[in-house]
């Protein structure tokens, strides 16, 4: 029997999970490798330290939710099980989204990995998985399906299903928050009012699930194993879990809505200072300026995307729309070279 639940028990009782540990260490190592690569290739523009901190913090939340006391008590206390769900679905994924691991991969990798990553991000499968409507539907199905159906008890008594549930929460949370809080090079670019609308539509899902659990009767008992000393009764445990989902879930979602409002205000302030107009002008005119330049055409049409150039770096990969730093840098250099060509004097044919 576990001791009474408390802060000391949460911090001192750990349950080693080899799969989680290996996955977290591998993800942290890969991300730090990308940060090192960017700092080496672009010393004047290193990867922001706060994005690295967010990524490592998100991985830390996963460890705390699965291997610390929260994960140890999740089989015997349903309200603790609900707190674990909130950590895996609504806390860790937004931190990973804000860390922009896909953008880091594109900046740090060379061909063929760079090309494969671009194709994967622009594929139809990625466009569907990052579709906000799909993310909202997956979020609703995950919340309701794992708390208000027969899967709840099955997950608690089957360790494989329990581990699969953890992975499901992380994946669904990442896909849901990616188009709302992220800046990855995906297809969907939602306006800020639409982001607020999607977050507002997700709040009733947490409220509905919390209310159902908060008024559940004696027939809804899902925990297994001996209950720790001083823990609430089985029915009260379920009611506390409903309160955690209702109050905690809505509070976290409201906090993300405030973050979106802050992002909106920041962009509006940039527009009012003229930065938004300058950025729009740069994007609209730069494509026209470098369109059709020999370097860009050579890169896009000769199939040499994966071959290194004179500097040892892989050649740029042509993109459809948007600003691609490598591609446009090559085209802009070709444009400057064309401007510096000597103009033939009048009356003399150009050699």
N, C-alpha and C positions, 0 to 999 in steps of 0.2 A: 504494500500500500504506500502511495506517495504521501509525503508530509503535507501539512496544511498549505494551501496556496497563498503565496505572498511574494513581495518583491525579492526577498532573500532566496526563496525557492526558485523564482524565475531566473535569477542570476547565477545560482550555484548548481542547479540541476540541468545538465546538458545530456543530449542523446546524439551520439555521433552517427551521422548518415553519410556513408562513403560516397554515394552518388552525388549528393548535394555538394559535398566538399570538393570533389573533383571538378564538377561543373562550374562552381563558383571560382575556384582557383584558375581554371582554364580560361574562363571569360575575363577575369581580371588581368591575367597575363597577356591575352590577346589585345585587350584594350590598351594596356600600358605599352605594349610593343608598337601599336599604332601611334600613340602619343610621342614615343621616341622617334619613330620614323618621320612624323611631321616636323618635329623640332630639328631633325637632321637635314631634311630637304628644304625647309623654309624657316631658317633661324630667326628671320625678322618677323615671322607670323607663327609663333608656336601655338599649339592647341590650348584653348582656355583652361586654366587650372580648375575652375569651378565646375566645368563639365566632367572632368575626371573625378572630382570629389563627388558629384552626383551619381556617377556610375558606380563607384566603389561603395557609396552609401546605399544605393539600391541593392547591390549584392549583399551588403551587411544586413539589410532588412530581411532578405530571403533567409540568411543564416539564422537570425534571431527568431524568425517565424517557424522554422522547421527543426532547428537543432537546440535552441535554448529552451528555457522553461515553458515558453508558450507552446512549443511543439511537443514537450514532454506531457503536458496536461491536456492536450487537445482531444484525447480519447475518453477522458473521464469527466471533463467539464465542458458542456456544450457552449457556454458563453465564451470560454477561452478559445474553443474551436472557431467561433464566429470572429473573435478578434484576429485570429490567425488568417482567416479569409480576407478580412479588410486589409491586412498588411500585404498579402500576396496579390490582391486584386486592385487596390486603390492607393497604395503607398509606394511599393517597389516599382511597378510598371511606369508611372509617370516620371520617376527619377531616372529610369533607364531611357525613357523617351527623350527627356531633356538633355541627356548626355550625348545624343546624336551618334550612336555607334555606326550607323550606315554611312553617314557623311565622313566620319573618321576613316572608315575602311576605304572609301573612294579616294581620299587624300593621301593615305599612307601606302596603298597597294600599287603594284606595277602590273602590267599585262603578263599573263592572261587573266589574272585575278581581277584586275580593274575592269576589264571588258565584261567578264562574267557577272560581276556585281552590278554593273550598269544595266545589263540585259535583264537580270533578275528583278531589279527595282522597277524597270519599265515594262515588265511582262504583264499579260492580262491577269494572271493569277495574283500577282502582287496588287494590281489595281482593284481587283475584287475584294481581296482580304483587307485592304486599307480603306475600302468604301465605308463612309460613316454610317450608312444605313445597316450594312452588315455588322459593323462593330457594335451598334446599339442593339441589334437583334441577338447577337451572340452574348452580349452582356446580360440582357434580360433572361435569355434561356439558361445561362449558367447560374445566375442568382436563384431563379425559381426552381430549376431542375435539381440543384444540389441541396436545396433546403426544404422544399415543400413536396417532395415526391419520395417514393420508396428507395431512391438512391442514397438518401441521407444515412440510413442505418447500414446499408450495404457498404458504403464507403468507410464507415467507422470500424467495421469488423473485418474488412479485407485490406491488408496493408498495400497491396499492389494498386487497388482502386484509390486508396488514400493518396498515394504518391502521384498517381495520374491526375487526381484532382488538383494537386498543387501545381503541376505543370499547366493544366488547363487554365487555372486562374492567372498565372503569369502571362500566358500567350494571349488570352482574351483581353486582359487588362492592357497589355501593350498595344494590341490592334485597336482597342477602343479609344485610348488616349492619344495615339499617334497623330491622327489628323486634327486633333483638338488642341494639343499642347506642343506638338513637335514642329520641327523645321527641316525634316528630311526631304530628299528629292523625290517625293512620291507624286502621283498624278493629282491628288485632290488638294485644292487650295480653298478652304472654307473661309467665308467672311466671318468677322467676329460676331455679328448677330446670330449666324447659323451655329457657330460653336456654342454660344450661350444657350441656344435652343436645344441642341443635342444634350448638353449637360442637364438642362432643366427637364427634359423628357426622361432622363435616367434616374432622377431623384424619386419619382413615384414608385419605381421598381423596388428600391431599398425600403421605402415607406410601407408599401404593400406587404412585402415579405416580413418586415419587422412587426407589423400589426398582427399578421396571421400567427406568428410565433408568440407574440405577446399575449394573445388570448387563447393559446392552445390549452387543451385539457390534459387529463391523465393519460390518454391514449397516445400522446406524442412524447415518447421517451426514447432517446436515440443513443445515449452514452452507454459505454460498456465498461466492465471492470469495477473494482471497488472504488467508492468515492472517497476523496481525501477528508480528513477530519475538518470540521467547521465549514464544509462546502454547503451550498444551498441544496434543497431537495430537488428531485428530478423535475418536477413541474416548474418550480421557481427557477431552476437552471435554464429551462427553455425560455421562460419569460425574460430572464436577463439577456439571453442570446438575442431575442427579438428586439430588446431595447438597444443593444449594441449595434445591431444592423440598422435600426431606424435612426437613432440619434447619431451614432458614429458615422454611418454611411452618408446621411444627409449633410452632416457637418463637413465632412471631407469634400463632398461634391460641391458644397457652397464655397469652400475655400478655393477650389479650382475655378469656379465661376469668377471669383474676385481676381484670380490671377489672369484670366482672360480679359477682364475689364481693364486691368493694369496694362496688359500688352496692347490692348486697343488704344488706351490713352497715350501710351508711349509712341505708337505709330502716328496717331493724330498729331501729337506734338511735333514729331519729325516732319510731317507734311506741312504744318503751319510755319516751320522754320525754313521751308523750301527744300529740305533734304529729300522728301518724297518725290517732288517734281524733278529734281536733278537725277535721282535714281531712275525714274521712269524715262527721262530723256536719254540717259546713258544706255538703258536696255533697248530702247526703240531705235536709236541712231547707230549704236555700235554694230548691230547685225547688218544694217545697210552699208556701213563703212567698210566692213571686212568681207562682205559677201562677194564671192567669186574670185577672191585672191588666190594666187597660184599655190601658196603653202596650204591653205585650207583645202583646196581641191585635191592636192596631192595626197594629203592625209586621209581625206574622206574617200578617195576613189581608187587608190592603188592597192588597198588591202595591206598596208604596212603598219597597221595600228599596233601590232605587238612587237615590232622591231625597234630596237633602241636607236636614238638619233646620235649626233656627234657628242653630246654631253653624257651619254650613257643612260638617259631617261627614256621611257617608252614614249612612242609618238602618241599624239592626242587622238582621242576617239571622237568621231563626229557624233553630235547629239541633235535631236529633233526639238528645237525650241529651247528657251532658257539661255542662261549664260554658263558656258563651260570654260573654266579658267584656262586649261591647257590648250583647248582647241582655239579659243579666241586669242590667246597669247601668240600662238604660231601665226594666225592670220594677220594679227596686228603687226607683228614683226615683218611679215611679207609686205604689208601696206607701207610701212616706213621705208623698206628697201626700195619699193617702187618710187616713192617720193624723192629719194636721194639719187635716182638715176640721172645722169647728165642729159639735159635737154638738147637735142640736135639743133645746130645753128641753121638759120634760114638759108636756103639755097644749097645746102649740103645734104646729101642723102644720109640717112642713119645707117651706120654699118652694123 
